[in-house]
Amino acid sequence: MRGMTRPGLPKNIGRCMRSGRNIKYFTKMGGDRMSKDLVVFYSWGGNTKAVAEYIGQKTGAELLELKVKVPYPRDYRACVNQAGKEGKAYEPELAVSVPDLRGYGRIYVGSPCWWGTIANPVRTFLHQNNLTVKTIAPFMTHGTSGLHIADIKGLCPDSKILEGLGIYNCYQVSTTVDKPENMGDFHPLVDAWLQRINLQ
């Protein structure tokens, strides 16, 4: 796991620590208790994971990579076909222990774009966990259609949904997963996004 710090609203900043080029914020959740950030993500081909790890590096947030009990095919076309057959209502069983989310204030939620929406493993996480009053910062990697927040809002009606981030040109056609391809330098996009949502 990464650090236990997080960026927050400037008016709520309790302490600021500069380390190199990164600024990590500690924000109060209630009394002297400090809230933490968590980056929850599912990554089939490695693109979303690369973005998630960078967000964790920049913010000090902890990382939770979603895995499923029955892995999706390693072949891209086969994975696309399976996801299409599953549809938007399917929730695959996760093979990961989710920590107690009560200590987290902001949750970054990352997903590849599957058939115009979030990947089903992310849907499972959002539906099965109580994210009431949590602040959610969604990000998505995609190669065709862009970021879609409507489904996240539908699954988390009592959460505060911040501006989302879409990283385009992540069309993965390799039969080898866990290898980011065609992403270019996404770091400036993430940096600018983090600056914007810290003002929301």
C-alpha positions in Angstrom: 0.0 0.0 0.0 1.0 3.6 -0.5 0.9 6.4 2.0 -2.0 7.5 4.0 -2.3 11.1 2.9 -4.6 12.8 0.6 -5.3 16.0 -1.2 -8.3 17.9 0.1 -10.1 21.2 -0.1 -7.8 24.1 0.7 -10.1 25.4 3.4 -9.8 22.1 5.2 -6.1 21.6 5.0 -4.7 20.6 8.4 -1.1 20.1 7.4 0.9 20.2 4.2 4.1 18.3 3.6 6.3 18.9 0.5 8.4 16.1 -0.8 10.2 16.9 -4.0 7.7 18.1 -6.6 4.7 16.4 -4.8 2.5 18.1 -2.2 0.6 15.8 0.1 -2.3 17.0 2.1 -3.7 15.8 5.4 -7.3 16.7 5.8 -9.5 16.5 8.9 -12.5 14.2 8.8 -13.8 14.9 12.3 -12.1 16.1 15.4 -8.4 15.1 15.3 -9.1 12.1 13.1 -7.6 12.4 9.6 -9.2 10.9 6.6 -7.4 8.9 4.0 -7.6 8.6 0.2 -8.0 5.3 -1.7 -7.5 4.6 -5.4 -9.8 1.7 -6.4 -9.4 0.4 -9.9 -9.8 -2.5 -12.3 -7.3 -2.8 -15.1 -7.4 -5.5 -17.8 -4.5 -4.4 -20.1 -2.4 -2.3 -17.7 -3.5 1.2 -18.8 -5.8 2.0 -16.0 -3.3 0.5 -13.5 -0.6 2.9 -14.8 -2.9 5.9 -14.2 -4.0 4.6 -10.8 -0.4 4.2 -9.7 0.5 7.7 -10.8 -2.5 9.1 -8.9 -1.3 7.2 -5.8 2.2 8.5 -6.3 1.0 12.1 -6.6 -1.5 12.1 -3.8 -0.2 9.5 -1.4 -3.4 7.5 -1.6 -3.5 3.8 -0.9 -4.2 1.5 -3.8 -6.8 -1.3 -4.2 -6.7 -3.2 -7.4 -9.9 -5.2 -8.1 -9.5 -8.8 -9.2 -12.2 -11.2 -10.1 -12.7 -14.8 -9.1 -13.0 -15.9 -12.7 -10.5 -13.8 -14.7 -11.5 -12.3 -18.1 -9.9 -13.8 -21.2 -6.3 -12.6 -21.9 -7.2 -12.2 -25.6 -8.6 -8.7 -26.3 -11.3 -9.7 -28.7 -12.5 -12.5 -26.4 -12.6 -10.1 -23.5 -14.6 -7.6 -25.5 -17.1 -10.3 -26.6 -17.5 -11.6 -23.0 -18.1 -8.1 -21.6 -20.6 -7.4 -24.3 -22.5 -10.6 -23.5 -22.5 -9.9 -19.8 -24.2 -6.5 -20.3 -24.4 -3.6 -17.8 -26.2 -5.5 -15.1 -23.7 -8.2 -14.5 -21.6 -8.1 -11.3 -18.7 -10.6 -11.3 -17.5 -11.9 -8.0 -14.4 -10.1 -6.7 -11.3 -11.9 -5.5 -10.0 -9.2 -3.2 -10.7 -8.1 0.3 -12.0 -4.5 0.5 -10.8 -2.6 3.6 -13.1 -0.8 6.0 -14.0 2.3 3.9 -15.2 4.4 6.9 -11.7 5.8 7.3 -11.5 7.1 3.7 -12.8 10.4 2.7 -12.0 10.6 -1.0 -12.1 7.5 -3.3 -10.6 7.6 -6.7 -12.4 5.1 -8.9 -10.6 3.9 -12.1 -11.9 1.7 -14.9 -11.4 0.9 -18.5 -14.3 1.8 -20.7 -16.2 -1.3 -21.7 -19.1 -1.0 -24.1 -19.6 2.7 -23.2 -19.5 2.3 -19.4 -17.5 1.2 -16.5 -16.1 -2.3 -16.4 -18.3 -4.8 -14.5 -15.7 -5.5 -11.7 -15.9 -1.8 -10.9 -19.7 -2.0 -10.9 -19.5 -4.8 -8.4 -17.4 -2.7 -6.0 -19.7 0.3 -6.3 -22.8 -1.7 -5.8 -21.6 -3.9 -2.9 -20.0 -1.2 -0.8 -21.5 1.7 1.2 -20.1 4.9 -0.3 -22.7 7.2 1.3 -21.3 10.7 1.9 -18.0 9.6 0.3 -16.3 11.8 -2.3 -15.7 9.9 -5.6 -13.2 11.1 -8.2 -13.7 8.9 -11.3 -11.2 8.3 -14.0 -11.4 6.1 -17.1 -9.1 4.9 -19.9 -10.7 4.5 -23.3 -10.0 4.2 -27.0 -13.4 4.9 -28.5 -16.2 6.3 -26.3 -15.3 8.6 -23.5 -15.8 9.0 -19.8 -19.3 8.1 -18.6 -20.2 9.2 -15.1 -24.0 8.6 -15.3 -23.7 4.9 -14.2 -21.4 5.8 -11.3 -23.9 8.4 -10.1 -26.7 5.9 -10.4 -24.8 3.4 -8.3 -23.7 6.0 -5.8 -26.6 8.4 -5.4 -25.6 9.6 -2.0 -21.9 10.3 -2.9 -20.3 13.5 -4.0 -19.1 12.8 -7.6 -16.3 15.1 -8.7 -15.3 16.0 -12.2 -14.1 12.9 -14.0 -10.9 12.3 -16.0 -10.9 10.5 -19.3 -7.5 9.3 -20.8 -8.0 8.7 -24.5 -6.1 6.5 -26.9 -5.9 3.4 -24.7 -7.1 1.0 -27.3 -5.5 -2.3 -26.3 -5.2 -4.8 -29.1 -2.3 -6.9 -27.8 -2.9 -10.4 -26.6 -0.5 -9.6 -23.7 -2.3 -8.0 -20.8 -0.8 -5.8 -18.1 1.2 -3.8 -20.7 0.2 -0.2 -21.2 0.1 0.7 -24.8 -0.7 3.8 -26.9 -1.2 6.1 -23.9 1.3 8.8 -24.6 2.2 11.1 -21.7 -0.9 11.1 -19.6 0.9 12.7 -16.6 0.1 16.3 -17.4 -3.6 15.4 -17.8 -3.7 13.8 -14.4 -1.7 16.7 -12.8 -4.2 19.3 -14.2 -7.2 17.1 -13.1 -5.9 16.7 -9.6 -5.4 20.5 -9.3 -9.0 21.1 -10.5 -10.8 18.6 -8.2 -8.9 19.9 -5.2 -10.8 23.1 -5.6 -14.2 21.3 -5.7 
